[in-house]
Structure formats: C-alpha cells, structure tokens
C-alpha cells in the first residue's frame, strides 16, 4: 500500500475532549485530524495524507458547488470493554461509496487503501473514541469535485477526505419510538434517478418535507414511490421494515433506495432466526389495513446512525395511527440488542462483521 504522510496537530491546535459522561449528541464534535487525498485525471489518486483538522480551500467555481458531484458515507468505530476499537462491516461502506461514485461519474477508490487510511486515522485519534454505553466514533468519508469551471461537465480533479467525531444517540429520545409523517406531496427519488446513491442531492431533496413534518410534530418522513405514491420506500434516510405474522417485509432495492449496511444486517439476522424475510413492495393500504384491524404489526427503520428506530405513530392523510401501542416491539428490541451487542463486543460475532482498528 502507498505510504500515508502524517502531520500531527501542535499542542495549541488540539481540541478539548469531552468528559466521559458528556452528552455528545450527533455531529456536534469533530476530532483533531483528518485524512485527505487528491485525484487528477491521467494520474489517479495521489498525495494521501493525515493533517490537523482544517477548513477546505475551494475555488468559487469548484464544480461540486454548481453541479453536485459529491458522494459520502457514514460508518462507526466502537470501543469494546477491553479498550480495543472495532469497525462494523466497513468494506460494505466503501464498496457502496464506489457504486455511488460511479453513478456520479466520479473515480473509484481502492477499498483496501481506503480502509488502511481509515484505520490509520482512527489509530491516531483513538483517544477520541468514547466508551460510555451507546456512544461511538462516527466516520464521514467524503468525495467532492474540485476543478474550477463553469458549464455542466465532469471534473478532472477530486478531493477525498475523512473526518471523525464522537457521537451519542442520533435521536434526542434515544432508542424510543418515533412518530413519522407520510409524505404524498413530495418525492425523494424516482427509478433511474439518484435514489440508490449516497449523494448530496438526495438529502437536499428531503429537507422541505422533513421540515414540514417537524412543524407538525413528527420526527421523520415516510417516503412513498414517485409514480403511484402508495408504496413505502424509506423513512428519512433510513431503510424501513414491517413485521407481521412472522414475516419481515422491506422494500426491494430497485434503484430508488439506499442499500443499507444495517438493512443487510437486519435481514441476515432475521433469516438466521428462521423468520420469513420478504423484499417486496408494500402499499400504505396494506399497512393501514393491518393497523385498523388490530393485527400485530411492528414498523421500524434501520441505519448506521440510529441502528434501529421503532415507529410509534404513523400519520397518513390527516389521520394518526398508533403502532404497537406506541411501544418498542419485541423484534425491534431483539435486533437492536443483538446488533449493538455485536458492535460493542458483548455478543459473539459469528459473521466476521467486526474489524479491529486499534
């Protein structure tokens, strides 16, 4: 592998680390160092380096600012009881980043080198990995087009960088049921679009609907399909699951939703527990019918940030439906406990999902 140069922060540049019992929130704190690497067409990736955390200098005409060539990822490092630090299925994140990059006509990363850079950066910042229950070190790899030019075109220059930050629970209420609002007015993605890529356009498209949901008192938006607007697709930026009659249902990967790492883990565990797992389209009429008939139904979302997010209320067409009596369902609880147990080294990992960093 290519050697990574390291410039350590000076003592006066170091930030104050949070106390062990501090309420970290999510995305509020960032560590002392970052990894960067440049791409030039015809030369490939070059100049891999770790430097003190700093602002980026971009030309006002940088193509990312005008035409949106950007992809990113999100993964976490966990401190185990013995003090060691582990990553959860990190190759899946960088493989997905390459698929996103391909969709945005951006250069691929060498996955093994990206993992090397991630490990080396975390090794330098290992004292930032929190140890309190439910906390972790969030890892944000990002790639942007930096060539200065106007006019819609592909950049010949890119910047890849990784930043880190200690985090607590994604939602302020922690692992408790959230209330979601079904959006029929707005769509997140259509087939053939960018829905399966982790890129800034997807998140920009979600902001207005999310803000309107928040104004109504709901935590997240349940997105429907773009054509008929009746099939469930995602909750916010998380994958959605429905569980009833021993069947776990989640929308299929047909180009409009993100292929989540946690989604894959949930399905893997459910099958190992001999549950029926179906990747199929599920209409809101089917969901509402189950809720109105009093059938046992769990709804929950999955994602790196919150792991498992149970749904307690569902608002659809000016009517609110209570899900599972507004409580965490037994399957959601079991999945949450099991995935978190593996991530924090408290449950045996028979799948080889955890990779030691430091």
SVG drawing of the C-alpha trace seen along z (x, -y; Angstrom):
<svg xmlns="http://www.w3.org/2000/svg" viewBox="-60 -32 65 53">
<polyline fill="none" stroke="black" stroke-width="0.4" points="0.0,0.0 1.0,-3.6 2.6,-5.3 0.4,-7.9 2.2,-11.0 1.2,-12.3 1.4,-15.9 0.3,-15.9 -1.5,-18.8 0.5,-21.1 -0.4,-21.2 -2.2,-24.5 -4.3,-23.1 -5.6,-20.2 -9.3,-20.4 -10.6,-19.7 -12.0,-16.2 -15.5,-15.7 -15.8,-14.3 -16.7,-10.5 -20.2,-11.3 -20.8,-14.2 -24.0,-14.3 -22.4,-14.0 -25.4,-14.5 -24.7,-13.7 -22.3,-15.5 -21.5,-18.3 -17.9,-17.5 -15.0,-16.7 -11.6,-15.4 -8.1,-16.9 -7.1,-15.3 -8.4,-14.4 -7.3,-12.3 -7.1,-13.8 -6.2,-12.5 -6.2,-14.2 -7.2,-12.9 -6.1,-14.2 -7.3,-12.7 -4.5,-10.8 -2.6,-10.5 -5.1,-8.8 -5.2,-9.2 -2.1,-10.8 -0.7,-12.6 -2.5,-10.6 -2.0,-12.5 -3.3,-13.0 -3.2,-16.6 -4.6,-18.7 -8.3,-19.3 -8.8,-22.4 -11.1,-24.3 -11.1,-23.4 -10.0,-26.0 -12.2,-25.7 -12.3,-27.9 -15.8,-29.6 -16.2,-27.8 -15.4,-24.4 -17.7,-22.0 -19.2,-20.5 -20.7,-23.8 -22.5,-24.2 -23.3,-20.7 -23.3,-18.5 -20.6,-15.9 -20.3,-14.6 -20.7,-11.3 -20.2,-10.3 -20.5,-7.5 -21.2,-7.1 -19.8,-4.3 -18.8,-4.0 -15.9,-2.7 -16.8,-1.2 -14.8,-0.8 -15.0,2.7 -14.9,3.4 -11.2,4.4 -10.4,1.0 -9.9,2.1 -11.6,0.3 -13.5,2.1 -15.3,1.2 -18.6,2.7 -18.6,4.1 -16.5,1.2 -15.9,2.8 -19.6,2.6 -19.5,-1.2 -16.6,-1.8 -18.0,0.6 -21.2,-1.3 -19.3,-4.6 -17.7,-3.3 -21.2,-2.5 -22.3,-6.0 -19.2,-7.4 -19.9,-5.5 -23.4,-7.0 -22.0,-10.5 -19.2,-9.8 -16.5,-10.1 -13.3,-8.0 -13.4,-4.8 -11.4,-4.3 -9.2,-1.3 -11.3,0.2 -8.3,1.7 -6.4,-1.6 -9.5,-3.5 -9.7,-1.0 -6.0,-1.5 -6.5,-5.2 -9.5,-4.9 -7.6,-2.6 -4.6,-4.9 -6.7,-8.0 -8.6,-6.3 -5.4,-4.9 -4.1,-8.5 -7.4,-9.6 -8.2,-6.6 -8.4,-8.7 -11.5,-10.3 -13.4,-7.0 -15.9,-7.3 -16.6,-4.4 -19.9,-5.3 -22.8,-3.0 -24.4,-3.8 -21.6,-6.1 -19.2,-5.6 -16.9,-7.4 -18.7,-8.5 -16.7,-8.3 -17.6,-10.5 -15.7,-9.8 -16.5,-12.4 -15.5,-12.9 -16.0,-16.2 -15.3,-17.6 -12.8,-20.5 -11.9,-21.5 -12.8,-25.2 -15.0,-25.5 -18.5,-26.7 -20.7,-24.8 -22.1,-21.4 -19.1,-19.0 -17.2,-16.3 -14.4,-17.4 -10.9,-16.3 -9.9,-16.8 -11.4,-15.4 -10.7,-15.5 -11.4,-12.6 -11.3,-13.2 -12.3,-11.6 -13.4,-13.3 -14.3,-11.9 -16.4,-12.8 -17.6,-11.2 -21.4,-10.7 -24.2,-9.6 -27.7,-8.7 -28.9,-10.0 -32.3,-11.0 -32.6,-13.0 -35.1,-10.5 -32.7,-7.6 -34.0,-4.2 -37.7,-5.0 -40.5,-5.0 -40.5,-7.9 -43.5,-9.5 -43.5,-9.6 -45.4,-11.5 -46.3,-10.0 -45.5,-12.5 -47.7,-12.3 -46.8,-15.9 -43.1,-15.4 -40.9,-12.5 -37.4,-11.6 -36.3,-9.6 -37.6,-8.0 -36.3,-5.0 -33.4,-5.9 -32.5,-8.8 -30.0,-9.2 -32.0,-7.4 -29.6,-4.5 -26.5,-6.8 -25.4,-8.4 -25.0,-11.9 -25.9,-15.4 -28.8,-15.7 -30.8,-13.0 -30.5,-14.9 -31.3,-18.3 -34.5,-16.8 -35.6,-15.6 -35.3,-18.8 -38.6,-20.6 -40.7,-17.6 -38.7,-16.9 -39.1,-20.5 -42.9,-20.4 -43.1,-17.1 -41.2,-18.6 -43.5,-21.6 -46.4,-19.1 -44.6,-17.5 -43.2,-14.4 -39.7,-13.1 -39.3,-11.8 -40.9,-11.4 -42.0,-8.1 -41.3,-8.4 -43.6,-6.8 -42.8,-5.7 -42.6,-8.5 -45.1,-7.1 -48.1,-5.8 -47.3,-7.4 -48.7,-4.5 -45.8,-2.1 -43.5,-2.6 -39.8,-3.2 -37.7,-4.8 -38.0,-6.7 -36.0,-9.8 -32.6,-8.5 -33.1,-5.1 -34.5,-1.8 -38.0,-0.8 -39.2,2.6 -42.7,4.0 -43.1,7.2 -46.4,9.1 -47.4,12.8 -43.7,13.9 -42.9,12.1 -40.4,9.3 -41.0,7.0 -38.7,4.3 -38.9,2.6 -36.7,4.0 -33.5,2.4 -34.8,1.3 -32.8,-1.9 -34.7,-4.3 -33.4,-3.5 -30.1,-3.1 -28.7,0.4 -28.1,0.0 -25.4,1.9 -27.7,2.2 -30.6,3.2 -28.5,6.1 -27.5,7.0 -31.2,7.0 -32.2,9.3 -29.2,11.6 -30.1,11.9 -33.8,12.3 -33.1,15.2 -30.8,16.8 -33.7,16.7 -35.9,18.5 -38.1,15.6 -39.6,15.1 -37.8,12.2 -39.5,10.6 -38.1,7.9 -41.2,6.6 -43.3,3.5 -45.7,2.8 -48.5,0.4 -49.8,-2.0 -53.3,-0.5 -51.8,2.9 -50.1,1.1 -53.2,-0.9 -55.4,2.2 -53.2,4.1 -53.2,1.2 -57.0,0.7 -57.7,4.4 -55.7,4.6 -53.2,7.1 -49.8,7.3 -47.6,5.0 -44.2,3.6 -42.7,0.8 -39.1,-0.2 -36.3,-1.9 -32.6,-0.8 -29.5,-2.8 -25.9,-3.4 -26.7,-6.5 -29.6,-5.2 -29.2,-1.4 -32.9,-0.6 -35.6,-3.2 -39.1,-1.8 -42.1,-3.7 -44.8,-4.5 -47.1,-6.6 -47.9,-6.9 -49.6,-10.0 -51.3,-9.5 -54.0,-11.6 -54.8,-13.7 -55.2,-10.6 -52.8,-9.3 -52.3,-5.6 -50.7,-4.1 -48.2,-1.3 -47.7,1.5 -49.4,-0.5 -46.7,-3.2 -44.1,-0.9 -40.9,0.7 -41.8,4.0 -40.1,7.3 -38.4,7.8 -37.1,4.3 -35.7,4.7 -34.1,8.0 -32.5,6.7 -31.2,3.5 -29.8,5.5 -28.2,8.1 -26.6,5.6 -25.4,3.4 -24.1,6.4 -22.0,7.5 -20.8,3.9 -19.7,3.4 -18.1,6.9 -20.7,8.1 -22.2,10.8 -20.2,13.3 -19.7,12.2 -20.2,15.4 -20.3,13.5 -16.9,11.7 -18.6,8.3 -16.3,6.6 -12.7,5.5 -10.2,4.4 -8.6,1.0 -6.6,0.2"/>
</svg>
